[in-house]
């Protein structure tokens, strides 16, 4: 698996593990919140 170089962000070698973990947790939290909102609206649509 080859890593692509990202021009906007720092190279992965210079980023700290805490920063990588923090970014991953933000993405995971946002996707979980989006899933919960999606399930909520689907359940509202089924009730009406």
GIGI-V422298 format. One line per field, one symbol per residue. ss: DSSP state (~ for helix, > for strand, _ for the rest). psi: psi as a letter, one per 30 degrees, with the letter a starting at -180 (. if undefined). burial: b if it has 9 or more other ideal C-beta (glycine too) atoms within 8 Angstrom, else e. Layout:
ss: ???
psi: ???
burial: ???
This chain:
ss: ________________~~~~~~~~~~~~~~~~~~~~~~~~~~~~~~~_
psi: kkkkkkfellkfffkleeeeeeeeeeeeeeeeeeeeeeeeeeeeeee.
burial: eeeeeeeeeeeeeebeeeebeeeeeeeeeeeeeeeeeeeeeeeeeeee
